[in-house]
Amino acid sequence: MPPIEKNPVDILPTDVVYPPNVDIKPKPVVWRREWPRFSTADWIITGAGAAVALASAIVPPVNKHTAGPWLFDEDVRDAIRLRDPQARFNARDVSDVILSLEATWPFFVDALITVWWFRGSPDAAAQMALVDGEALAIVTAIQGATNTIASRERPYGQNCGTGEQPQQTNECEGNVRHHSFFSGHSAFTFMSAGLICTHHIQHGLLRGAGDSIACVVAYAGAAATATLRVMGDMHYATDVLTGAAVGTAVGLAVPLLHYRNVNVANETIRGERKHKPYGVDVSVIPVGAGLGLGGTF
């Protein structure tokens, strides 16, 4: 009887080294122990900022309005302001869309989706979202209070009551007409860009070049928003430049304050006790029926 031939598939080679299983599970994001966590002081700052922002939204601008361009404002307005009224409205709508995307991105995309859901790190996601909320409260408070106090007329206010801009509109007769300085759209988008850059670079949310690309795209969107506000005749150049400066400062400073290393002297670090290099540590200990002194020198 001839030998039974085995199917080649049933023959397992013994001289082949198979690679180990590759763990493709995404690496969790860790909020390091040396980073300050969201504290009572942070809650107070966030609450105070929200209260100021709410008051600014209720209180009308001061009666003594500021009007007219400053410095190079009129030259920039003449250069990039869209001539067609419908085109200006379209520019405003596009700026609103970009603002909505950028303002929510740090909360929902970076913290909730990327860190919490995809990377499985709810604690880090919560800390990031709280930091984002604190930055948003600070910027909203500064921008709202400045709007109310400065009471600067928007560029289109020059044309209210003319054939180009009828007086009987909410834009000309409402309080929004005197909310030009400084630009909230510019401040919020540049704040979000700062948050996106800091979180991505600090945690490597997309790993490699993806984090740098996210940072560049975020700032490009903020710059586009600021430009569209001038093109739509809603702000002067000084309005959007000031908003960009304030938003960038807060968007970078607030998270960096939470990513700094705190002083952990005399506490256990990585399972080891960190002692002062010099000094005396004396303690009273019981010895038999009496007491004695002990310590390290």
C-alpha positions in Angstrom: 0.0 0.0 0.0 1.6 3.3 -1.1 2.3 5.9 1.7 -0.3 8.5 2.3 0.8 11.9 1.1 0.1 14.8 3.5 -1.4 18.0 2.4 1.3 20.7 2.3 -1.0 22.9 4.3 -0.8 20.3 7.2 2.9 20.4 7.3 4.2 23.1 9.7 7.8 24.1 9.1 10.0 23.9 12.2 12.8 26.2 11.0 10.7 29.3 10.5 10.7 31.9 13.3 7.3 33.6 13.5 7.2 37.2 14.8 5.5 37.7 18.1 1.9 39.1 18.2 1.9 42.8 17.7 -0.2 44.7 20.2 -2.0 47.3 18.2 -4.0 48.6 21.1 -3.5 52.4 21.3 -1.3 53.6 24.1 -3.2 55.3 27.0 -2.7 59.0 27.7 -1.4 59.6 31.2 -1.8 62.8 33.3 1.6 62.7 35.0 1.7 62.9 38.7 4.1 65.9 38.6 1.5 67.9 36.7 -0.9 70.0 38.7 -4.5 68.7 38.6 -7.5 70.9 38.2 -7.8 72.5 41.7 -10.2 74.6 43.7 -8.3 77.8 42.5 -9.0 76.7 38.9 -12.7 76.2 39.7 -12.8 79.7 41.2 -11.1 81.2 38.2 -13.4 79.4 35.8 -16.5 80.4 37.7 -15.4 84.0 37.9 -14.7 84.1 34.2 -18.1 82.6 33.4 -19.8 85.2 35.7 -18.0 88.1 34.1 -18.9 86.7 30.6 -22.5 86.4 31.5 -22.7 89.9 33.0 -21.0 91.3 29.8 -23.7 89.6 27.7 -26.4 91.2 29.7 -25.0 94.7 30.4 -25.3 97.0 27.3 -22.2 98.8 26.0 -21.4 102.2 27.7 -23.1 105.2 26.2 -19.9 106.9 25.2 -19.1 104.9 22.0 -15.8 104.7 20.3 -16.0 105.1 16.5 -13.7 105.2 13.6 -10.6 103.4 12.5 -7.2 103.3 14.3 -3.8 103.3 12.8 -3.9 101.2 9.6 -7.5 100.0 10.0 -8.9 102.0 7.1 -6.2 101.0 4.7 -6.7 97.3 5.5 -10.5 97.7 5.2 -10.3 99.3 1.8 -7.9 96.6 0.6 -9.8 93.4 1.7 -13.4 94.4 2.5 -15.7 92.6 0.1 -17.7 95.1 -2.0 -20.8 93.0 -2.6 -23.2 92.9 0.5 -24.1 89.3 -0.1 -20.5 88.3 -0.3 -19.9 90.0 3.1 -22.7 88.0 4.6 -21.3 84.8 3.1 -17.9 85.6 4.7 -19.5 86.1 8.1 -21.3 82.8 7.8 -18.1 80.9 6.9 -16.3 82.5 9.8 -19.1 81.3 12.1 -18.7 77.7 10.8 -14.9 77.7 11.4 -15.4 79.2 14.8 -17.9 76.4 15.7 -15.4 73.8 14.6 -12.4 75.2 16.3 -14.0 76.1 19.6 -15.5 72.6 20.0 -12.5 70.6 18.7 -10.4 70.6 21.9 -13.4 69.4 23.9 -15.1 66.8 21.7 -12.4 65.6 19.2 -9.2 65.8 21.3 -10.5 65.1 24.8 -13.7 63.1 24.4 -13.1 61.1 21.2 -9.3 60.8 20.9 -8.2 60.6 24.6 -11.3 59.1 26.3 -12.8 56.8 23.7 -9.9 55.9 21.4 -7.0 56.0 23.8 -9.1 54.7 26.8 -7.9 57.5 29.2 -10.9 59.1 30.9 -8.9 60.8 33.6 -6.6 62.5 31.2 -9.5 63.5 29.0 -11.3 65.0 32.0 -8.3 67.1 33.0 -7.8 68.3 29.4 -11.5 69.3 29.1 -11.3 71.2 32.4 -8.2 73.1 31.3 -10.0 73.9 28.0 -13.0 75.2 29.9 -10.8 77.4 32.1 -9.1 78.9 29.1 -12.5 79.5 27.4 -13.9 81.2 30.6 -10.9 83.5 30.8 -11.0 84.6 27.2 -14.8 85.0 27.2 -14.5 87.2 30.3 -11.7 89.4 28.9 -13.4 89.8 25.5 -16.9 90.5 26.9 -15.7 93.0 29.5 -13.6 94.8 26.9 -16.4 94.9 24.4 -18.7 96.5 26.9 -16.2 99.1 28.1 -14.6 100.0 24.8 -18.0 100.1 23.0 -16.4 100.4 19.6 -18.5 100.8 16.6 -18.2 98.1 14.0 -16.9 99.1 10.6 -20.2 98.7 8.9 -21.6 101.3 11.3 -20.2 104.0 9.1 -22.8 103.0 6.4 -25.9 102.6 8.7 -28.7 104.8 7.4 -27.4 104.7 3.8 -28.5 102.8 0.8 -25.8 100.2 1.5 -26.9 99.5 5.1 -30.5 100.5 6.1 -30.8 101.9 9.6 -33.9 99.7 10.5 -31.9 96.5 11.0 -30.7 94.8 14.2 -27.1 95.2 13.1 -27.5 99.0 13.1 -30.0 99.5 15.9 -29.0 96.7 18.3 -26.1 96.6 20.8 -24.1 94.4 18.4 -23.2 97.5 16.5 -20.8 98.6 19.3 -19.1 95.2 20.0 -16.2 95.6 17.6 -13.2 95.7 19.9 -11.9 93.2 20.2 -13.0 90.3 17.9 -14.5 87.3 19.8 -14.2 85.1 16.7 -10.5 85.8 16.4 -9.9 85.4 20.2 -11.7 82.1 20.5 -10.2 80.5 17.4 -6.7 81.5 18.3 -7.3 80.3 21.9 -8.5 76.9 20.5 -5.5 76.7 18.2 -3.2 77.2 21.2 -5.0 74.5 23.2 -4.9 72.1 20.2 -1.1 72.6 19.7 -0.2 72.3 23.3 -2.3 69.1 24.0 -1.2 67.4 20.8 2.5 68.2 21.3 2.5 67.3 25.0 0.6 64.0 24.6 1.4 63.0 21.0 -2.3 62.4 20.3 -1.7 61.6 16.7 1.9 60.6 17.0 4.6 61.9 14.7 3.9 64.5 12.0 0.1 64.3 12.7 0.4 66.5 15.8 2.4 69.2 13.9 -0.1 69.1 11.1 -3.0 69.5 13.5 -1.3 72.5 15.0 -0.7 74.2 11.6 -4.3 73.5 10.5 -5.7 75.0 13.7 -3.7 78.2 13.4 -4.5 78.4 9.7 -8.2 78.1 10.5 -7.9 80.9 13.1 -6.1 83.2 10.7 -8.8 82.5 8.1 -11.5 83.4 10.6 -9.8 86.6 11.5 -9.4 87.6 7.9 -13.0 86.8 7.1 -14.2 89.0 9.9 -12.5 92.0 8.2 -13.6 90.9 4.7 -17.2 90.7 6.1 -16.9 94.3 7.5 -17.6 93.1 11.1 -14.2 94.1 12.5 -11.2 96.3 11.9 -7.7 94.9 11.6 -6.8 96.1 15.1 -9.9 94.2 16.4 -8.8 90.8 15.0 -5.1 91.3 15.8 -5.9 92.1 19.4 -8.2 89.1 19.6 -5.5 86.9 18.1 -2.9 88.1 20.7 -5.2 87.5 23.6 -6.5 84.2 22.4 -3.0 82.9 21.7 -1.7 84.0 25.1 -4.5 82.4 27.0 -4.6 79.3 24.8 -0.9 78.6 25.4 -0.5 79.8 29.0 -3.3 78.0 30.7 -2.4 74.5 29.5 1.3 75.0 30.0 0.7 76.0 33.6 -0.9 72.6 34.1 1.8 70.8 32.2 4.6 72.2 34.4 6.5 70.1 37.0 5.5 70.9 40.5 7.9 70.8 43.5 7.8 67.2 44.9 10.8 67.5 47.3 10.6 65.1 50.3 7.9 63.0 48.6 8.2 59.5 47.2 9.1 59.6 43.5 9.0 56.5 41.5 9.2 54.3 44.5 12.2 56.0 46.0 12.4 58.5 48.8 14.0 61.9 47.9 15.8 63.4 50.9 17.4 66.7 51.5 21.1 66.4 50.8 22.0 67.9 54.2 20.3 68.3 57.5 19.2 66.6 60.7 16.1 64.6 61.3 15.6 63.9 65.0 12.7 62.0 66.6 11.8 60.8 70.1 11.4 57.0 70.5 10.5 54.7 73.4 13.4 52.8 74.9 12.5 50.3 77.6 10.8 52.2 80.5 12.1 55.5 79.2 12.5 57.6 76.1 15.4 58.2 73.8 16.5 60.3 70.8 17.0 58.9 67.4 17.5 60.2 63.9 19.6 60.7 60.9 22.5 63.1 60.4 
